[in-house]
Structures are given as structure tokens and as C-alpha cells.
Amino acid sequence: MNLADFPISALQRQQPVGEDGRKLDRVEYSATRYDPVTRQRVNQKVTLTTSSREGLPTPADEHVVLALLCIAKHSHNFAEPTVRFAPGQLFEIMGWAPNGRSYTRLRDVLRRLKSLNIRYENAWWDAAGRGYEEEVATGIISSYRLARQVSGPRKPGSEGLSWVTWTPQFQQSLEKGNIKRLNLELFFRLSTPTAQRMYRFLDKRFYNSPRVVMDLVDFACGHIGLTESDNVAILKRRLAPAIAELEGVNFITRMDPSERYQKVKRGVWRVQFQAAEQYSSQVVESAPAALPAPDAESLAMEFYRQWDPSQPARPGPRDVEQAQVVLAQFDATEARAVVACLVQVTRKGWPDCRSFSGAVQKYLADAVKLHRQRRRREEERREAEIARLRALEEAARQQRTEQELNDAWQRLSEEERAEIRRRVMERLGGATAPEAFLHRFCLQELANR
């Protein structure tokens, strides 16, 4: 839950670099919280430091940490600091392609996580002491080993040759129960790092209350990780696509911008979110691949039902053995989808096939390829639909905002309009601009008041 409250990476997918072209090695996130004891707001700050050679973590690093936490939960429930895994296991959870490029990407992530140091000032929650620590410096992993899988599928129940070991401070937080369930399937379905981070942060806050109201800059810059900006309109515009996506998956309720954002005073705004009715804080965790799975015999039986619904054959020992191979690579849902694809490709290439085991040995790779193609097409279709809805929402939002600003402009006195126009002209430094542009600049000035 500490990792959900503040970012542990930069928000962009590419390595952030400085003006000199070198990778950045430091970033800070600041926010405030209300202290019920002192009845005052307390400053919080999280500082990420690393080596300039490895660079700051990216959203992919947070994905790997979540996948490792998922495996740790299902393998020994955080009882040990070391988490053993197979690279393919992580790829399956995160939706990465099982190839050499993903392996190299995972290696780079583990290198960055090993180099990462995080300093929490009034921002690290101690679940046992029920309070925030004044200052805690920690990392995520203290050591790791990344081993290549030799060849063939991993045997069921075999121990992963790769492993990571959590740092002592992080392991203590896990042991003390500072964790909650997370719907990984929904998380990895979100298309942008901003939406994913908003989902994790709000998912944590909704656990205690279905409504979250907080300072806009604290939320956007401190907890989500957007680049700080004095222009509130810019922050709203950057948040809009992620908000639209979370509304689209029924995680938060839809609101007009006038309802979503409330102006407290000049330069100070609040943002609010309401959990959708369909959302429950007790969501189901995604289980990692190659962990306890459905009965192998029932999976083989599913193949025979689809092959010949009128007279399905009974699975034999060899069928069960091959079903275990499939279940070692895929979770329950995907295993059934792979079997459906296996029926399709086997009918085409070997119509006289009579055994599930034979189909697996000959056409499993083709079935997996077909399954991933279907999943990729479905993801592309979903992303295109989200992009379309996002564009419509943005166009409607801009139209509403412009109308509201024009209405507000008309309500101003002549003196107030003249004063705003004078400030705009000063900023332009005497440069000339068409009247339409001057009017737009005046409306922007009005929005920032």
C-alpha cells in the first residue's frame, strides 16, 4: 500500500533525461496530508535516487514489482523475503511477449530496482505502529538472480531458477500486513501509466471511503506523478484521458468537469472521485501462471467435448500429463481459451486426430500463437474504443469549458475585461496577434484566476 500512495518511478515509459542528454538520477514527489492529532496539514515528500547509469525506474518497473508481489502472495504469502519465479511466469502476468526482448527488458528493470533508493519523509505508513514514520529510506529489492529457462515448458511444481529478495524494510511492511488485494486483470488492461497509477491510488483510498476529495496539485503531481505546473488547466487536460478511461471501465462514476473540479480560491482547486457502484474494494487477485490450477483431467475433457460434443472421449493418463503441461503455462481462463484454439488448428491440420495428448504435442505452439493473436486483436479493439470515447469526451469537455468561459467573460464588467486584456498584452511583449487568439488568451487568463 505504500507503493500505491506515491510513485516509485517516472511517469513516462521512456527513460527521462536531463538537458545534457544524460539519464536523470533523482526525482521528488511532494504532497500534504491532514494530521488529526495536530489538526494541521503535514508535508510529505518521497525522493527517488539511483545511479545515472541505470536511470530512474519507469512504469514497467512498477509492473514487475506487482507481478512479483502476486507470485509471493500465492507461493508463500510473504512469509519469506525471497521470491522464486520463472521469467515466463512474470511475462504471463504482465502480458509481455515470451521472447528475448522481454527477457532483456526484465533484466533492465531488475537492474534499476536494485539501484533504486527511496526516501519517505512523513509518507511511509507503519501498519504495526498505526502511524507514519518521520523518515524511512529503503529500496525494493536487495538482490536478484535472473536465469534463462533452458528449453521446453517448465515442469509443474518445479522451483524457479530466478529469484529476487526484498529489502528488510520492505519485507517487514509486507509481513505486518500493509497490503490489499488488487485486480491485476483490470490494472494491466488500462492503456496508460497515468490511468494505471490513478487506479492503484484510488483503489487504496476507496477501501476506506467510496468518495475521495483532495487538493488537485497534491493528487496530480504528488501522488500520480505529473510534472508540476502552475497552470491548473494543463493539469486537468493531462488527467482527462485517464479519468475517461477509468470511467469507461466503471471504476469511477462519470462527472462533468464543473463537478469533478471545485475552485477553493485563486490558484487552489480540489478534485473529487466517487467509486462506481459496480466497484468493490474486495476485488479478486490475479493468480500467477504455473501456480495451483484447475484439474488437468477436466481440461483434457474440455478438448474432447469441443472435438465431438455428441460422443466425447474420456481422457487417458497421457492426456492428463499433457494437460498439466498446458496448466503449467497458463491460468484457468487462458488454458481453456488455448484448448479452444487447439481444437480449431488441429481440425484444420489433422482432422483425423483422436487424442488430446497428440494434439498438444503437435499443435500446442500453433494454438498458443492463435490465442495470442486473438487476445492482441481484442486489446487493440478495446484500446481503439477507449481512444474514440476519450476523444469524444475531450471534445465535449473542451466545448463545455469554452462555453462556460465565454459566459463568464460576458458577465465581467468592462473594467475587468480591460484589465485581463492588459495582462495578456503584457505577456505578449507587444507582439501582435489576431483578435481570435487574443480572446482565447483572455479566456485562459480568466480560467487561471
MARZAFI-172692 format. One line per 3 residues: for each residue x, y negated, z negated of C-alpha. Coordinates in nm, 3 decimals. Layout:
// MARZAFI-172692
X/Y/Z  ...
***
This chain:
// MARZAFI-172692
0.000/0.000/0.000  0.297/-0.235/-0.049  0.384/-0.179/0.317
0.030/-0.276/0.419  0.036/-0.606/0.227  0.335/-0.763/0.402
0.507/-0.676/0.731  0.828/-0.474/0.732  0.902/-0.560/1.095
0.885/-0.837/1.350  0.551/-0.853/1.529  0.678/-0.828/1.887
0.759/-0.491/2.043  1.095/-0.612/2.179  1.390/-0.692/1.955
1.371/-1.062/1.855  1.686/-1.257/1.943  1.822/-1.597/1.844
1.923/-1.891/2.062  2.268/-1.735/2.107  2.113/-1.416/2.251
2.211/-1.202/1.951  1.964/-0.988/1.761  1.815/-1.157/1.457
1.915/-1.007/1.122  1.677/-1.190/0.887  1.309/-1.290/0.870
1.087/-1.417/0.588  0.713/-1.388/0.524  0.550/-1.615/0.263
0.202/-1.628/0.115  0.028/-1.707/-0.213  -0.195/-1.512/-0.448
-0.423/-1.608/-0.734  -0.295/-1.512/-1.079  -0.594/-1.451/-1.312
-0.369/-1.488/-1.620  -0.231/-1.835/-1.545  -0.533/-1.927/-1.328
-0.294/-2.065/-1.068  -0.174/-1.964/-0.725  0.164/-1.792/-0.725
0.410/-1.798/-0.436  0.501/-1.464/-0.278  0.787/-1.401/-0.039
0.919/-1.098/0.145  1.261/-1.117/0.311  1.382/-0.860/0.565
1.757/-0.837/0.623  1.954/-0.598/0.839  2.270/-0.582/1.048
2.276/-0.784/1.369  2.400/-0.472/1.549  2.085/-0.270/1.470
1.843/-0.564/1.472  1.515/-0.614/1.289  1.251/-0.339/1.289
0.973/-0.354/1.549  0.612/-0.223/1.523  0.740/0.119/1.639
0.936/0.142/1.312  0.616/0.100/1.112  0.453/0.371/1.326
0.734/0.615/1.239  0.704/0.535/0.867  0.328/0.603/0.877
0.382/0.931/1.061  0.646/1.037/0.808  0.412/0.948/0.521
0.141/1.159/0.684  0.375/1.459/0.703  0.494/1.404/0.344
0.133/1.394/0.223  0.039/1.720/0.393  0.363/1.909/0.325
0.434/1.841/-0.045  0.207/1.548/-0.143  0.502/1.313/-0.213
0.647/1.546/-0.476  0.992/1.530/-0.312  1.189/1.236/-0.170
1.295/1.434/0.139  1.054/1.482/0.429  1.139/1.754/0.681
0.998/1.729/1.031  1.043/1.817/1.396  1.069/1.519/1.636
0.780/1.661/1.841  0.568/1.655/1.528  0.613/1.279/1.497
0.556/1.227/1.869  0.224/1.410/1.848  0.101/1.198/1.557
0.204/0.869/1.721  0.103/0.961/2.076  0.457/0.937/2.215
0.552/1.148/2.514  0.760/1.455/2.414  1.071/1.367/2.614
1.428/1.244/2.581  1.325/0.880/2.594  1.106/0.923/2.286
1.389/1.105/2.111  1.625/0.812/2.180  1.357/0.569/2.065
1.311/0.764/1.741  1.686/0.765/1.683  1.699/0.386/1.720
1.407/0.346/1.479  1.575/0.560/1.211  1.897/0.361/1.250
1.709/0.035/1.196  1.517/0.172/0.897  1.841/0.295/0.740
1.992/-0.055/0.775  1.682/-0.239/0.655  1.674/-0.410/0.315
1.351/-0.568/0.188  1.341/-0.817/-0.097  0.999/-0.865/-0.257
0.952/-1.176/-0.471  0.628/-1.154/-0.668  0.498/-0.926/-0.392
0.582/-0.565/-0.494  0.291/-0.404/-0.679  0.382/-0.163/-0.958
0.092/0.080/-0.979  0.201/0.215/-1.317  0.251/-0.125/-1.480
-0.057/-0.268/-1.305  0.122/-0.586/-1.202  0.357/-0.750/-0.951
0.730/-0.717/-1.009  0.912/-1.051/-1.027  1.174/-0.936/-0.777
1.245/-0.599/-0.616  1.499/-0.521/-0.345  1.458/-0.188/-0.171
1.478/-0.007/0.158  1.253/0.259/0.311  1.489/0.548/0.385
1.827/0.606/0.223  1.949/0.879/0.460  1.832/1.087/0.753
1.922/1.363/0.993  1.786/1.385/1.347  1.833/1.724/1.512
1.727/1.827/1.859  1.487/2.118/1.895  1.680/2.396/2.068
1.426/2.545/2.308  1.072/2.676/2.314  0.789/2.592/2.075
0.856/2.564/1.704  0.758/2.877/1.515  0.462/2.839/1.277
0.577/2.776/0.921  0.940/2.711/1.019  1.117/2.429/0.840
1.204/2.117/1.038  1.573/2.070/1.102  1.533/1.690/1.097
1.469/1.505/0.772  1.456/1.166/0.605  1.500/1.080/0.237
1.308/0.788/0.087  1.493/0.534/-0.124  1.443/0.581/-0.503
1.227/0.268/-0.540  1.002/0.366/-0.252  0.970/0.726/-0.374
0.874/0.603/-0.722  0.597/0.392/-0.571  0.463/0.698/-0.387
0.479/0.916/-0.699  0.292/0.651/-0.902  0.004/0.672/-0.658
0.031/0.332/-0.488  -0.121/0.482/-0.173  -0.458/0.512/0.001
-0.598/0.701/0.294  -0.566/0.556/0.643  -0.747/0.655/0.961
-0.441/0.716/1.178  -0.652/0.812/1.478  -0.815/0.468/1.480
-0.488/0.292/1.395  -0.297/0.437/1.693  -0.596/0.370/1.919
-0.561/-0.006/1.866  -0.377/-0.164/2.157  -0.173/-0.445/1.999
0.063/-0.474/1.699  -0.144/-0.768/1.571  -0.464/-0.561/1.566
-0.284/-0.268/1.402  -0.137/-0.486/1.130  -0.468/-0.661/1.066
-0.635/-0.321/1.042  -0.390/-0.197/0.777  -0.405/-0.517/0.573
-0.785/-0.546/0.577  -0.826/-0.172/0.522  -0.637/-0.215/0.195
-0.835/-0.523/0.089  -1.173/-0.372/0.181  -1.100/-0.092/-0.067
-1.196/-0.330/-0.349  -1.442/-0.559/-0.172  -1.622/-0.549/0.166
-1.552/-0.921/0.212  -1.211/-1.089/0.239  -1.171/-1.468/0.232
-0.828/-1.629/0.224  -0.613/-1.914/0.346  -0.568/-1.893/0.723
-0.192/-1.960/0.722  -0.133/-1.713/0.436  -0.325/-1.448/0.630
-0.191/-1.510/0.981  0.172/-1.594/0.904  0.239/-1.436/0.565
0.050/-1.108/0.585  0.014/-1.045/0.959  0.346/-1.194/1.068
0.252/-1.451/1.332  0.507/-1.725/1.396  0.424/-2.020/1.175
0.255/-2.313/1.344  0.123/-2.646/1.221  -0.146/-2.624/1.488
-0.441/-2.432/1.345  -0.592/-2.391/1.691  -0.284/-2.195/1.801
-0.317/-1.952/1.510  -0.686/-1.899/1.587  -0.605/-1.833/1.952
-0.336/-1.579/1.863  -0.569/-1.395/1.625  -0.867/-1.391/1.863
-0.776/-1.082/2.074  -0.702/-0.869/1.766  -1.022/-0.982/1.594
-1.221/-0.898/1.908  -1.066/-0.551/1.920  -1.142/-0.480/1.553
-1.499/-0.597/1.612  -1.518/-0.372/1.917  -1.431/-0.059/1.715
-1.687/-0.154/1.444  -1.425/-0.213/1.176  -1.530/-0.572/1.102
-1.860/-0.747/1.168  -1.886/-0.996/1.453  -1.888/-1.365/1.360
-1.891/-1.691/1.550  -1.566/-1.888/1.514  -1.760/-2.152/1.317
-1.849/-1.880/1.066  -1.514/-1.700/1.078  -1.315/-2.016/1.000
-1.406/-2.282/0.744  -1.225/-2.612/0.712  -1.138/-2.693/0.349
-0.965/-3.024/0.415  -0.738/-3.172/0.673  -0.481/-2.908/0.773
-0.627/-2.642/0.538  -0.854/-2.369/0.673  -0.993/-2.042/0.541
-1.066/-1.726/0.734  -1.315/-1.459/0.634  -1.377/-1.096/0.731
-1.668/-0.867/0.648  -1.633/-0.489/0.668  -1.873/-0.336/0.920
-2.146/-0.112/0.782  -2.006/0.189/0.970  -1.669/0.147/0.800
-1.593/0.342/0.483  -1.281/0.297/0.271  -1.273/0.674/0.224
-1.163/0.748/0.579  -1.017/1.078/0.691  -0.642/1.102/0.725
-0.499/1.241/1.043  -0.310/1.564/0.985  0.032/1.604/1.145
0.089/1.861/1.415  0.218/2.205/1.321  0.063/2.194/0.973
-0.214/2.425/0.849  -0.458/2.455/1.138  -0.781/2.642/1.223
-0.792/3.018/1.252  -0.590/3.142/1.551  -0.842/3.414/1.635
-1.124/3.161/1.669  -0.913/2.954/1.908  -0.847/3.257/2.128
-1.217/3.342/2.110  -1.295/2.992/2.239  -1.094/3.069/2.553
-1.296/3.386/2.618  -1.628/3.207/2.558  -1.542/2.946/2.819
-1.398/3.205/3.061  -1.708/3.422/3.061  -1.996/3.294/2.843
-2.212/3.596/2.931  -1.963/3.861/2.813  -1.683/3.704/2.607
-1.400/3.945/2.527  -1.263/3.999/2.178  -0.912/3.861/2.107
-0.634/4.114/2.053  -0.316/4.089/1.840  -0.120/3.938/2.129
-0.392/3.676/2.182  -0.376/3.574/1.815  0.002/3.547/1.835
-0.018/3.313/2.136  -0.296/3.110/1.971  -0.059/3.047/1.680
0.192/2.908/1.931  -0.070/2.660/2.051  -0.174/2.564/1.697
0.188/2.503/1.604  0.198/2.224/1.862  -0.147/2.066/1.837
-0.404/1.976/1.575  -0.752/2.130/1.577  -0.915/1.881/1.814
-0.633/1.877/2.066  -0.588/2.256/2.054  -0.948/2.304/2.168
-0.901/2.041/2.440  -0.585/2.219/2.560  -0.772/2.553/2.571
-1.043/2.391/2.787  -0.772/2.269/3.026  -0.610/2.614/3.015
-0.934/2.772/3.136  -0.951/2.524/3.424  -0.593/2.564/3.551
-0.597/2.942/3.505  -0.921/2.979/3.705  -0.754/2.791/3.988
-0.416/2.964/3.984  -0.504/3.311/3.852  -0.877/3.381/3.889
-0.829/3.750/3.801  -0.670/3.673/3.464  -0.824/3.879/3.185
-0.630/3.775/2.871  -0.575/3.458/2.674  -0.217/3.558/2.597
-0.137/3.594/2.966  -0.290/3.256/3.045  -0.088/3.088/2.769
0.241/3.241/2.881  0.188/3.145/3.245  -0.011/2.820/3.242
0.019/2.655/2.897  0.260/2.390/3.027  0.020/2.304/3.312
-0.272/2.288/3.070  -0.084/2.055/2.835  0.007/1.833/3.131
-0.358/1.817/3.241  -0.471/1.742/2.884  -0.225/1.454/2.851
-0.326/1.314/3.189  -0.690/1.313/3.076  -0.601/1.153/2.745
-0.391/0.890/2.921  -0.674/0.808/3.162  -0.917/0.780/2.871
-0.679/0.548/2.687  -0.636/0.335/3.000  -1.012/0.318/3.045
-1.058/0.220/2.681  -0.783/-0.044/2.700  -0.935/-0.189/3.018
-1.275/-0.211/2.848  -1.123/-0.376/2.541  -0.938/-0.624/2.764
-1.260/-0.704/2.952  -1.456/-0.759/2.631  -1.169/-0.961/2.489
-1.162/-1.186/2.797  -1.539/-1.239/2.779  -1.519/-1.314/2.408
-1.232/-1.556/2.460  -1.412/-1.736/2.743  -1.727/-1.766/2.533
-1.526/-1.881/2.232  -1.346/-2.146/2.432  -1.674/-2.268/2.576
-1.831/-2.290/2.229  -1.527/-2.464/2.087  -1.514/-2.717/2.369
-1.885/-2.790/2.334  -1.852/-2.833/1.956  -1.556/-3.070/2.001
-1.738/-3.270/2.267  -2.038/-3.301/2.036  -1.809/-3.411/1.752
-1.640/-3.662/1.983  -1.976/-3.814/2.073  -2.059/-3.854/1.704
-1.744/-4.060/1.639  -1.755/-4.435/1.630  -1.580/-4.639/1.898
-1.309/-4.733/1.647  -1.241/-4.365/1.560  -1.219/-4.269/1.926
-0.981/-4.557/1.994  -0.758/-4.453/1.703  -0.738/-4.091/1.826
-0.665/-4.209/2.179  -0.389/-4.439/2.047  -0.219/-4.147/1.865
-0.237/-3.933/2.179  -0.083/-4.209/2.390  0.197/-4.249/2.135
0.278/-3.879/2.158  0.286/-3.902/2.538  0.552/-4.171/2.506
0.392/-4.399/2.760  0.362/-4.129/3.027  0.054/-4.147/3.246
-0.195/-3.863/3.269  -0.534/-3.810/3.436  -0.832/-3.909/3.228
-0.950/-3.547/3.202  -0.619/-3.447/3.046  -0.625/-3.744/2.808
-0.975/-3.643/2.697  -0.860/-3.285/2.636  -0.563/-3.407/2.429
-0.800/-3.624/2.229  -1.025/-3.325/2.158  -0.722/-3.123/2.046
-0.622/-3.406/1.814  -0.976/-3.408/1.677  -0.964/-3.030/1.615
-0.646/-3.066/1.407  -0.786/-3.335/1.180
***
